Amino acid sequence: MKKIDLFVFSCFALLALASTPLLQGCSGTTTIANDWKGIFSSQEENSTSYERARKAFADGQLSAALQEVEQGLQKSANDENLLVLKADIESYDCQFEKAIADYSKAISCGASSAAYAARGEAYLRLSKFSQARSDIQEAFKSPGGTNYGGLLLELNNIEYDSQHPLKDPAKLWAIACTSSLYTNRGNGNNSLYGAVPSEDLAKGQRQVLTKFWGINSRKQLLAMLKRLVHDFDNRRWQEMRRLQDTPAFLLQFRAGWGLQEDYDHALKLLREHSSEYGDRGIQAWDFCRYMNVCRAGYQAKYLSEDETWTLMMPMAARIQTLAKSWAQLESEYLVGYSFWSRSAFASDEWHYMRNVNRLLKDPNSPWVKLPWNTKLDSKSDDEAIYRAIDKVSENQEP
């Protein structure tokens, strides 16, 4: 998918600037990038192989980057920066066993605690939770070790999720429709919770629903779900699509974006994709957000588990009619995200795209394990979705 490739390449560029391709895997670990930046800025980087490797990595040329690193290591086998860069590239490419071996060698050569955190995350991706916890705890011992609290929280969530997996492929498929957002939040995709259940989790999700959706009750949540079926960003996309040949009329939509650059980018996306997407528009964005809100409603305790499945399964069937692969769904979801707010997406783009890359490539990813055409028994028409919302509306709050 061309759009995925473009986003991934921009992700690589941001990774190179931060000097840490891998360490922002969950909320709360942003400051790890500064840890790595400090390592590199404190030393003179005269290695031509190192600089060429970083540039190739920034351009998304993983094979070329690894080749440059290998040439550098032939001259200096114990160069910790080259070893860490090699491990970063391997981990980004979901070659976690190789990454662990190279992080280990870098640590033996004197690499800082950030290398322990990076190795811990690689262990986490392989579901080797005890080794991951040991490394992250070691990173905690260093000055500024509290920076790794987000990574430790992600570890706890993913471990819980792996211990409480669902068996029904159809329900797992439905959860996979939320993976883009929830992986970015450090949640798992094997269970509806995806995180350790707690009052703190419920409180946090209620705050998220209030801040980003204006939802303060179960009733408001169900009303928002109805809007997401037909009356949200895709409606605006389609109205603008019909008027895109008359720029003067498009100005009536300008107030929908706070920043001029966000509005300009939305117009650019409309010109690039309106013909390709046709009548389906950016339904992938609205419909996956519907699924995200359902899952958030469950975590926030606005919905029971049975109610959440009642709401999610007909929408999952509807989503399955939109695309032919997880890659296509995600590509169109990201176009919708950037149409809604380019500045919001750009603020977290490399972090987000790093996780998308893993979802598309990691053998343990739901998008890799679950075929797109997994059998879903629910009806896929919009009326089935509305009936589900009405049915849940009749129930008492859990």
N, C-alpha and C positions, 0 to 999 in steps of 0.2 A: 504493500500500500504506500503510495507516494507520500501521502500526508503524514503517515506514521514515520516514514524515513526522515522527512524534513524536521519533525519535532525531535526525533532522536538525535539528529545531527546538531540541532541547537542545544540539546541537552549536553552533548559531548563538549561543546564549546564552553558552556558554563561550568562544566566539571573541571575543565583544564584551568579556568580562571581561579576556581576554588582550590585547586591542587588536591582534590580528594574525590575521585569518582564514585566512592561507594558509601560514605559514612553518614549520609543523611537519610537512613532508611525508615525513620519514624519521627513523630513529633517530639521535639525536645533535644534532638541531636545536632541541630544546626551549628552549634558552637564547636563541634568536632572539626569542621572545616577550618576554623581559625587555628586549631591546634596544629593541623597539618601545614597550614600556611606559615605558621611560625617556624616549623622545622625547616622548611625550604628557604625561607628568607634569612635564616640565621647562618646559612652556609653558602659559599660561593658555588654556583652551578656552572661549571666549565665543561661538563661532559656534552660533547656534540651528540652522542647517541641518545643521551637523556633528553635533550631538547628536541631532537627529531622525533623521538618516541612520543613525547608529550603532544607535539603538533599532530602527529598521525592519529593519536587517540582522540584529540579534539575534533579531527575531521571524520571520525567514525571508522577509521581504517585500522581495525584491531590487529589483523595479521601483520601489517606493516609496522605497527607500534611494537608488537611483540618481537619482531625480527630486529628492530633497532635496539631494544632492551637486551636481547640475547648477545648482540655484537658488543654492547657496552660491558656486559657481564664477562665476556671472554677476556676483556682487558682488566677488569676489576671485579672479581667474582663475589666479593663481599661488600659491594657498594649498597648500603642499606636503602638509599633513595631509589636506585634502580630496582632493587628487589621489591620494595613496596609498590612502585609503579607497575611492575609486572603482575604482582598479586592483585592490584586494583583492577587492571584490565581483565585478568582472568575471572575475577569475581563478578565484574560487570557482565561478562560473557557467560555467566552461570557455570563456570568451571571451578566449583567451590573446593574440590579436593586439591587441585593444583594451587589455587590461591592460598589455602591453608598451609601447604608446604612452603610456599615462598614467603608468606608472612612469618612463619616460624623461623626461617633462615634469617630474615631481616631482624627479627627480635634477638636472635643469637648474635647478630652483628651490632646490636646496640640501638635498634630503632626504639622510638618512644612508646609511651603507653597507648597512643592512638593506634599503633599497630596491633596491640592486644584487642582493642575494641573492634577493629576491622576483622581480625581473625575470629573473634567471638561472633560477629554477625555472619561470617561464612559458615561457622559451625551451626548457627541458628537456621540457616537456609537448608542445611542437611538434616535438620531435626535432631542434632546432637546437643541436647539442651544442657547437660551437665558440663560439657566442655565449654559451651557458649557462656554459661553463667560464671565459670571459673575465670575465663578471660576478661569478661566485663567487670567482674569484681576486682581483678588485678588492675584494670584501667582506672577504677575508682580510687585506687590508692595514690594515684599521681596528683600533683597540683592541678586543680581544676577538674578533678575526677567527677564532680557532680554533674559535669556536662553530659555524662553517659546515662543519666537517669531515664531519658526517653527510650534508649536502647534496651535497658533492663526491663522497662514496662512492656515494650514490644515482646521481649523474650517471654515474660510471664503470660502475656495474652496468647501468643502463638502456641506455647506449651499447653495451656488450658484447652485451646481450640483443637489441638491434635489429640487430646485425651477424650474429647466429647464429639467425635465425628458423626455426622449423619450418614445413613446407608442408602437413602433413596436418591438415585441419580437425578431425578426430576427436581427435587428440592435443592440439591447441590448446584444444579444448573441455574436455578433461580438466584441462589446466593451469588453465583459467579457473575451475575449481571451487576452486582454491587462491588466487585473486586477492585475496579479502578480506584474508587474512592476509599474503600475500607482497607486495602493494602497500604495505601498512602498514609492512613491513620495508624498503621501498626497493628491492625486486627487480622485475624485469620479468616479463612473462607471454607472451613469444614463444618461449621455450626452457625446457627442463627446469631448467637451472641458474638462469637469470634473473639471474645475477650473475657477476662475474669469477671463474673457477675458481682456487682457490689452497688451499694447506695451511691458511692462516688461516681461510678459509671452512669447510673441513672440520672444523677444530678447534672453531670457533665453533658450528657446528651440532651437533657431538657434545655440547658443553657445554649447549646448549639442550635437547637430547633428554634429557640426564641431569637437568637442573634441573626441567623441567616434566613429564617423562614417566617418570622413573626408568629410562630406557633407557640401557644401557651396552654393548650388543652387538647384533650382527645378530639373534641368536636372540631377544633380548628385544624387539627392534623387531617382528619377525614375530608374536610372541605378542601384542603390544599391538594389532596390526592385527586379529587374530582377535577380540579383546575388543571393539573398536570396531564390529564388525558387529552384535553383539546384546547385549553385556554392559557397556554404559557408561551415559552420562547419560540416554539415552532409556529404558533399562530402569527407572531410578529414577523418571523422569517418569511412566511408565505405571503403576508400582506405586502412586505417590501419587495418580494420577488415579482409580484404582479405590477409593481410600479417602478421597477429598477431602470426602465428606459426613459423615465421622466424624472430626472434628478430633483426638480423643483418640488414635486410631490413627496419625495422621500424625506424632505426636511421636516415634515410633520413628526417623524420618528426620532428626531435628534434628541429630544428631551429624555428618551429612554436610556441614554448613556451619559454618565457624569462627565467623562473626559472626551475631548474631541478626538484624541488618538484612538480611543476605544470605538467610537462611532465610525471613524475612517476605516479601521481594521474590519469592523463588521461588514461594511460595504464591500471591502475587498474580498472577504470570504463569500459573500453573496454572489459576486460576479464570478468567482472561481468555481463555485459548486452548485449554483442553482439549477443549471441544466442537468448535471450529473445526478443530483438528488431528486429532482422532479417533485412529484406530489408527496413523497414521504418526508422531504425536507430534513429537519434536524430532530425528528421524532426520537432518534436514538438518545439524544441528550435529555429530552423531557421524560421519556419512559424510564431510562436508567435512574434519573433523579427520583421518579416515583418509587422505584425499588429501594433507593437509598433512604428515602423518608420512611418507608415501611420498616426497614431494619432499625433505623434510629428510633422510631416509635416503640418498637419492641424493647430496645435497650433502655429507653426512657421510662418504660413501664406504662405507657399509654395504651399498649396493645398486648393481648395475651399471645401465646405462641400460636394457638389454633387460628386466631383472628389474623395474625400476620401472614400465615400461609394462605388463608382465604383471600387476602388482598393481593399477595404476590404471584400466586400461580397463574391466574388468567393473564396478568401483565407479562409474565415470563413467556407464555405462549404467543402473546402479541409481539413481543420483541423478536422472537424466533422467526417471525415472518418478514422482519425488516431487512435482514442481512443474510449473508451466506457463510460468514465466519466470525470468530471472535475478533480477528484483526480488523475486519470491515466495521463491525459494531463500534470498536474502540476508536477507530479513525474518525467516524462520524460523530461520536460522542465528544471527542476532543475539538472538532470543528464547532460543535454547539457550545462547548465550554468557552472557547476563544471568541465566538460570536457574542455570547452573553457579556463577557468582560475579558478582553485581552490582557489588561493590566493585572487583574486578579490571577489569571493563569500564569502570566509571566513571572509573577512574584515567587512562584514555587515550581517553575517549569522543569528545571533539571531534576529536582527531587521527584516530581511526579513522573517524568518520562523515564527515569531510571527504574522505577517500579513497574511501569508499563512494559519496558523491555524485558524485565524478569517474568512478568505474567505471560508474555508471548513466547519465552524461551525455556524457562525453568521446567524440567520434567515433573516437578511437584506442583506446578501451577494448575489451578482448575481449568484454565483455558487450554492447557495442553492435555490434561487427563480426560476432560469431558468433551466428547464430540459435539459439534454445533447442532447436529440433527438428533441429539438425545431425545427420546420419546417423552413428550409432555402430554398428559391426558386432558388438561384444561382446554376449554374453548378459547379461541384467540380473538374474538370480536370485541369491539368496544363496549357493547351492551353487557357482556359477561363481566367486564371490569366494573362497570357502574353498578350492576346487581350485587357484586361482592362488597362494594363500598356501602351500599344501602343495607345489606345484611348485617355487616359489622356495626353500622350506626344504630341498629335496633337493640344491640346488646348493652348490658351495664358495663361500666368501666371496670377493668380488672383490679 
